[in-house]
Amino acid sequence: MPLDELRRLLSATPLKVSRAAEALIAEHETAVTTVKVLPPAQDEISKDPIQAVVQITTERLADSRLRFPLFRERLLSDSS
């Protein structure tokens, strides 16, 4: 499915959707998901060559310090 078609479908959701080159970015209040279309590695040999690689990543927008247990423990103990 082309990224523009996916963007059109996602526009009916509460997500804020934008396009950046060969990527589609969907923003939610707690996360950002990026869908990228990448060219396949050139060294792959196959009867059915790969036409594209789709990479999907999601990043949480919460305080990044909460991802690390040591910082999380300190933050929780400081807030009590």
Helices and strands as residue ranges (DSSP letters): H 3-10, E 16-20, E 23-27, E 31-38, E 53-60, G 64-67, H 69-78
